[in-house]
Amino acid sequence: MQFFTEKRAYPWVSIGNLRFRGYFFFAGECYADEAAAQVLLTLLDGGTLGTFPTTPETDVGAAVPCGSQTFPEALNQLNGLFSAVFEDGGNTWLGTDHARALPLFYAVQDGELLVSDQARLLREALGSVTFDETSVKEFEAAELFVSGHHTLFNGIFQIQAGEAVRFDGENGEISRVFYEACARDCVNPVGAAFGRPQQPHNAPESRRAGGVAPYNLGSFLGSRAIANRHCNVGPFADETEMREAFAQTYDGVGDRLVQALSGRTAILSLSGGADSRMVAELLLSRGYTNIVCYTYGRKGCADARFAEGYAREKGLQWHFIPYTRKRWREAARTGQFRDFGA
């Protein structure tokens, strides 16, 4: 396997045959970087984790055993933002978290697996790469994204949210499985519209040559449960029960946020929308006031006026960063700007 990266944010750490970047919650504790990699490696290779749970609560489909647990089973126990590459003998597993917050891409050249956190680096490594015409049409029609495991380039693929991919080093075969149950039950209607096969995820792939299954996100109110280790998403007897489950999940997010901050200053990008205010309220409702807010944009913009008023009302420190042509030109010449692009 060849591995390519230029990322500085959430740097990769290597322990044994595992590469890992990011963080996660496991058994009520937050782990990051080397500590997180060690927990994941212990799940995979066996060992003692004290009272930590090591039995998956969700069926992860037809997975291939590796170590004490399968790679999909291990990822299914982690709640966070991460990417992982695990080499198991002649096989290699790739996986991302349930939101694909830290993307991972792969390609196969002359029977060898190439992996990177940037599609650009794989394109450069492969040399001659052509555009995937179907992906280009989808990208234009679907407002800047490509569905499924495809990318804009032929031969370069992406790990999907809540997915684990296995490369068989002996025969070069690629197999994929959704370890995250909600993702596994979804069929992408955008990809279906462009003729992408929408068959069960762990079935053999027939590239764009097959029927299209109906769009199905599962039933939130009904008899069919959607198994999920980290939140209760069904079935619900009525709307009241569904609202209670949502509130429980919402509160859990706030609790983990405070735990992950661990007393550090929360730097909050505050706009006029609901999302940033929701984050602020999650913290404030738990007595966490070590918050610094900022808003950016043109002087006098609606977002800035609203954010300033909200911050003043809540007693939060607030800063405004005005956008001007001069400041953009100056910023573009800095090393920080180049690092951000990398």
N, C-alpha and C positions, 0 to 999 in steps of 0.2 A: 504494500500500500504506500502511496505517496500522499503526503499531507501538506497543504499550503495554507498559510495564514499571514495576514498583516495587521490583525486586530490588536488594539491596545486596550480598549474597554473590555471588561470581563476577560482578562487574559486566560489563555489555555494553561492548564496544569496537567502534568503527566505523572501518574503513579502506576508503576508496573505496566500492564498492557492496556491501561485506560487513559484516554485523553478526555478532559472535562473543562467546561467553562460555565460560570453562572452560580446560582444558589438555589436552595430548596428548603422547605420545611419537611421534617420527618419525625414522627413520634413526638410532636409538640415542640421540637427544637429547630432553630434556623441554622443551616450549615452553608458555608460558601467556600469557593476555591479549593484548597488542599483538603480541608476538613470534609467538604461535600464529596469530593472525589473518593476519599477514603471510605466513607459510608457506602457509597454506591459500589465500590470495588468489593467491600466486604459482603454485600448482598449477593454479588455475582459469584465470587469465589468461595463463599462460605466463611465461617468464622463465628465469633461470639459478638452479639450486639446487645448484651444485657437483656433488658426487658423490652427492647424494641420489637414491634411486630414484624414478622417475616413471612406471613402468609397472605397472599394477595386476596382481596375481596371481590375482584372483578375477573370474569373470564376474559382472557386475552386472545382467544382464538388459537389457531394452529401455529404454535411457536416452536422453535428448535431449542432444546436444552443447552445451557451454557453455564457451567459452574453450579452453585447451590440453587440459584433461581435462573429462569430464563431472563434475557435482557428486557423483553417487554414487561414481564412480571415485576422486575425491579423498578423500571421507570414508572410503572403504574402506582407505586407507593410514594412517589415524590411529588410534592406540590410546590412548584416554583418556576423559575425561568432558567433554562439550561440547554446545552447541547452536549452530546457524549459520543465518543468513538471507542468501541471495545473490541480488541483483537482476541479471538478465542481459537487458538490453534491456527488452522488454515482459513478460518472464517472471520469476517469482520462485521460487527453490528454498528449501525448509525442510528441516532435518535435525538429528538428534540422534545421540549415540553409541550403541554397540551395547548399552548397558545402560539407556539413557534416564534417565541420572542427573540431567540438567537438562532437565525437560519443556518442551515447546513446543506451543502450541495455535493453531488458526486457524479462521476463519469467512469467509464471503463474503456481503457485503451490497451490493445494487444493483450487482453486477459488480465490486466492489472487495474486495481481500483485506485482512483484518484479522488481525494476528498478535500473540500475547502469550505470556509465560512463565507467566501465570496465567489460568485459565479464568474466574475471577471478573471480571477486567477486560474480557474479551470480552463476558460477559453484560451488564455495565453499559453497554458501548458499543453493543450491539445494541438495548438497550431492552427490548423485549418478547420474552422467551424462555420456551419451554415445556419441561417435562420430557419426556424420551424414555422412554415407558412400558416398552419392552423393556429399556432400560438400567437403569431402576430395579429391575425384577424381577431382572435379572442381578446387580446390585449387592447386593441383599438375599440372594440365594441363594448367591452365590459369595464371600461374606465380604469385602465392601468393595472390590471392583474391577469395572471394566467392560472387557470384552475388545475387542481390535481397535482401530480408530481412532475408535471412538465415545466419547462422554462421557455424563454424565447429562442433558445438554441437547441438544435438537434444534438442528441447525445449527452446533454447536461441536464441533470434532474435535481429536484429539490425534495428534502424530507418534509412531509406535511405535518401539520399540527397533530400532536398525539400519536405519531407514527414511529415505528421502528423498522429499519431496513437491514436485511442480512445479505451479505455478499459471500457466496461459496467460492473459496479460493481454488477449489479443485476443478470445478466445471464452469466457473464464471457466472453462475445463475444468481439472479437477483430475486429475493422474495420480500414482501412487505406485509406488515400487519399493523392495524391500529390497536395500540394498547389502551387508549382512552376510549371508553365505550360510546360516549356521545358522538365523537368524531367517526367511529366505526359505523354508526347507524345512518350517517348522512350520505346523500347522493347529491352531487353538485349540479344544479340545473343549468348553470352557465356552460359548464363543460359539455353537458348533454346536448345543449343546443348546437354545439359545434361538432357533434359526432364523436365525442370521446366516449369510449366504453364505460358504462357505469355499473359494472358487475361487482359482486362481493369483493372486498378489498384483498383478501388473501387467496383469491382464485388466480389461476394462470392468466397473465395479461395477453390480450389480443389487441394490439395497438390500433385504436380507432377503427376497429372492424367488428362491429357487433351491434346488437340492439341496445336500446336505452331503457333502463329501468325507471319507474316513476319516482319522482322526487319524494323523499320520505325522511322527515326529521324526527319521527317518533311521536307518540301521543303523550302530552303532558297531563291531560285529563282523560283517564281511561284505565284500561286493565293492564297495559303493557308497561312494565318498569324499564327505565333506562339506568343500568347500573353505573354508578360513579363513586369512586372512593372519596372524593373531596367535597361533594355537595349532594343534597337530596333533590333529584330532579324528576321524581315521579315513581309510580302513578299517584295522583292526588284525587281524593274523593270529591273535593269541591274547590272553589276559588279561595275560600278562607284558608284551607290547608295549604294550598299552593303559596299564598302570601306569607304564611307563617314559615314555610321552608325557605322562601326568599329572604325573609328577615334574618333567619338563622345563618344563612350563607353570607349575607351582607355584614352581619356582626363579626363573623369569623374573619372576613377580609380586614376589617378594622383592627381586630386584635392582633393579627399577624403583622400588619403594617407597623403598629407600635412596637411590637417585639423585634422586628427587623431593624427599626431605626435605633433601638437600644440607647436612647438619650441623645443621639446626634441631631444636628439641625436639619429639619426638613426644608428643602428648597422647592417651593411650589410655584409652578407656572400657572398663574391665575388669570383666567379670561372671563368673558361674560357668559360663558356656557355653564351647564349644570355639572359636567364631569369634574372640573377642578374644584368647584365649591363642595361637591360630594366628598372629595378627598380631605378638604379642610374640615368639614363637619365630622368625618370619621375620626380625625385626630382630636379636634376640640371636644367632642363628646366623651372622649376618654381622658380628658385632662392634659393632653399633650399640646403645649403651647410654644414649644421651641420651633417656630415656623417662620421662615422668611419667604415672602411672596414677591413675585415680579411679573410684570406684563410688558410685552413688546409690541411695537407697531408704529404707525404714524401718529404724530402728536395730535391729541384731541380725538382719537378714534373711540368708538363706542365701547370696545372691550376695556380700554384703559379707564374710562370714566366709571364704568360699572365695577371693575375690579377695585379701584381705589375706594369707592364707597363701601364695598363689602368689607375690605380689609380694615377700614376705619371703624366700621360698626363692630367688628369682631376683635378689635384691638391688636391687629397683626401688623408687623413691619412689612411695608410695601415699597417697591422700587419700580420705576418706569424706565424702559430702555427704548428711546426713540429710534426709529428707522430713518436714515437719511442716505442719500447716494454716497456722500463722503465717508460715512462710517462703514458702509458695505465695502467700498473700495479698500479702505484701510484694513478691515477684517480679512479680506481675501488674500492679503499679503502676509498674514501671520502664520507661524508654524502651527498654532492651534487649529486654524481653519483647515490646513492640509491634513493634520492628524485626524480631524473629524471626518474628512472625506475618505480616509483610509480605513 
